Structures are given as C-alpha cells and as structure tokens.
Amino acid sequence: MLTKDSAFEINPSQNSSIDKVDFDNIAFGQVFSDHLFVMDYVDGEWKRGCIEPFGPLSLSPSTMALHYGQAVFEGMKAYRQPDGSVSMFRPGANIARFNQSAKRICMPEVPEDIFMQALVELISLDEAWVPYNSQSSLYIRPVLFATDSHVGVRPSFSYKFIIFTCPVGQYYSKDVRVKVETHFTRAAKGGTGAAKAAGNYAAALLPTKLAMNEGYDQLLWTDAESHKYIEECGTMNAAFVIDGKMLVPSTSETVLSGITRDSAITLAKDLGIDIESRMISVAELEEAAQKGLLQEAFGLGTAATVSVICTIGFASGDYDLPDISTWSIAPQIQSALDSVRLGTGEDKHGWNIPV
Ligand SMILES: *Cc1c(COP(=O)(O)O)cnc(C)c1O
C-alpha cells in the first residue's frame, strides 16, 4: 500500500497484538509494538524506506554484521503528554550520535531528515502503544547493520537501517549495586567506547556476569590505562554527590556521551545545584566514602533514567550509600527531567519534539 502523504511505503499490520499487553506490568524490552521501519542502503544510496509489521527478518548466514560486528544502535524514548499527545525527548541528539557511531564503525550515515520522518511516522502509526502510566514510556530502538553476504573482513557495501519500539516500564526494579572494575576494560583510548557500537556491549558481558556472581548488578568502569579514574556504568553515565557538590565524570573518547547526562547537567545548572564535570578518581570517591562525605551516587541513561546506586564495591570493601530519604540532588534531577519529559513543566530548552 502506498499512502499519499507518507515518505515511505506502508504495509500495515493486519493483526495488532496490543490487546495482549498488560501495560501496568511490562517487562523491559520484551514487548514490541506492531510496526517496524526498514530502509536499505544499496549501491551507495539509501532506498525508499518501508513501514511493515514487526516480525523476523530474513538474513543470509554470511551476513557480515553477525561475523564482524559492524552494527550500531540508539536508545531513545517518547512520552505521553498531559493532553494525550506524544513527544519524543531530544531525538535530534540521538540522531546525531547515531551518525557519529556509524562513522566510527565505517558505515554510511542516515540522512537526518529521513531519520526524523521515520520516527514520526512509525510512532504516529503505533501511537496507541505509548503508555499512559507516568512511570512508563515508549522505548525506541534504531539499529544499523552490515548486510553484505560475505566472508572476509572489510566494510560492507550494503546496510539495513531498522527502527522498532517497545512500551517499557522501569529498567531496574530496585536500587543498583555497582562494583568498581579494575581488571577488565570497556573502552581504551583510540577504541570505540564513545560509539554506541554493538561489540562494546558484547565485550562487557563477561566482566559484568562475574560481578553479578559476586552480588553486584553493574560495573563502574575505570580507565583502561591506570584503572584509577571512574568512567561510567556501561549502559548509563555516573554521577556522585560529595559534600553537597554534584560531580560527573567528564566524557572522553572512552565514555559514551549520554543525552541523559547532558540533560541532567543542564537541569542541575538551572536548579542552581553546585556541579562539576571533571575526572574523578576512585581514590577520591573512596576517601569521601570513608569520611562519610559520599552522599549520593546514581546512574543517568535513557533506559534507566536516574538510577539510585545503593552500594559501591571498592577493592577495600563495599560502601553503602546513605538512605535515599537523605538524598537531595538525585531526586531534584529526576523530578526536573520527568517534568520536561512528561510535559508537566516548562520545556525551556525545547527538548520535546511532538510526533
Ligand atoms: C546509551 C548509553 C549511555 C546513556 O546514554 P543516554 O543518551 O543517556 O541514553 C551511557 N553509557 C553507555 C555505554 C551507553 O550505551
């Protein structure tokens, strides 16, 4: 079917699965909306995109992405607004980062206007999938991967760009216990740590699993050279409060530059919070913890939003953060972020883009 006012070919789903979804109890990332956006890059150009029913893709066993990891992705969200409409949160920032990731992994960029149009049309078509509950949202997953059927390492000539969406509730159902990782490495200088490249996550699975065996939920990665400086959590950026001051590890080529992190810094400044973005050493954190000055620790990311860290595992032992009832900064950031995203407060930075 060709819809006259669409930039894409639209092949609508004939049997929606929305009635089977319990929107009050959604497992993160396991429920998928009815439609998928697909666009192929062949012979040096992007073909016309298509919106089709969500379902399996047919791929050759020699699809290059499966062998050599040439794949990048994004994670962003759309929120139900008080008037029933739907807004995406800072999609332009995700599109820009997606294309930077693509460049690093030697893939073609997706034209920004087509990307944005695809988001708007896909989410409009699956509008009913955007949850109404204020703890929930529509998670949006764009992915770009190499599709040449070829054995042998080289950049692919053909690529597939897809976008699908999932209604989601909370990512972590409880507070997070993190371990300061001082052996394994997530990202080294000159590597791909600043790209949302699929392989980065594969490399982090074993170290994370080993930490989970010790009773932690996530790693707090340190720099690859000295393991002395805090980098990030691997799916979220980190923030700390020491003696009333908010400290955020600076971004670099080994840290993913989070949009939630950037938003939190901007909102913290709006709120008059004393904040600094700089290198933070493990020793500084540990010393603050020992002196009782480490007051808050939290993760910042689209999937998990503001995640309370309840325990930090140092080489010398675990430090339990003070009870959340004593925290001041993380709750302010969470509520300021929520009020923009949910449309209940002023959006003075123009972050919400209606679909
Ligand atoms: C996606 C991601 C983040 C968080 O980025 P947001 O833009 O806030 O979602 C942080 N670290 C890593 C490694 C990530 O992949």
Ligand as a Chemical Component Dictionary entry (heavy atoms), coordinates in Angstrom:
data_LIG
# 
_chem_comp.id                   LIG 
_chem_comp.type                 NON-POLYMER 
_chem_comp.pdbx_formal_charge   0 
_chem_comp.three_letter_code    LIG 
# 
loop_
_chem_comp_atom.comp_id 
_chem_comp_atom.atom_id 
_chem_comp_atom.alt_atom_id 
_chem_comp_atom.type_symbol 
_chem_comp_atom.charge 
_chem_comp_atom.model_Cartn_x 
_chem_comp_atom.model_Cartn_y 
_chem_comp_atom.model_Cartn_z 
_chem_comp_atom.pdbx_ordinal 
LIG C1 C1 C 0 23.369 4.649 25.905 1  
LIG C2 C2 C 0 24.492 4.669 26.875 2  
LIG C3 C3 C 0 24.555 5.595 27.934 3  
LIG C4 C4 C 0 23.447 6.569 28.237 4  
LIG O1 O1 O 0 23.202 7.457 27.189 5  
LIG P1 P1 P 0 21.792 8.202 27.092 6  
LIG O2 O2 O 0 21.917 9.022 25.873 7  
LIG O3 O3 O 0 21.622 8.997 28.303 8  
LIG O4 O4 O 0 20.770 7.127 26.984 9  
LIG C5 C5 C 0 25.683 5.600 28.732 10 
LIG N1 N1 N 0 26.683 4.730 28.525 11 
LIG C6 C6 C 0 26.656 3.822 27.530 12 
LIG C7 C7 C 0 27.813 2.923 27.328 13 
LIG C8 C8 C 0 25.552 3.757 26.689 14 
LIG O5 O5 O 0 25.499 2.844 25.724 15 
# 
loop_
_chem_comp_bond.comp_id 
_chem_comp_bond.atom_id_1 
_chem_comp_bond.atom_id_2 
_chem_comp_bond.value_order 
_chem_comp_bond.pdbx_ordinal 
LIG C1 C2 SING 1  
LIG C2 C3 SING 2  
LIG C2 C8 DOUB 3  
LIG C3 C4 SING 4  
LIG C3 C5 DOUB 5  
LIG C4 O1 SING 6  
LIG O1 P1 SING 7  
LIG P1 O2 DOUB 8  
LIG P1 O3 SING 9  
LIG P1 O4 SING 10 
LIG C5 N1 SING 11 
LIG N1 C6 DOUB 12 
LIG C6 C7 SING 13 
LIG C6 C8 SING 14 
LIG C8 O5 SING 15 
# 
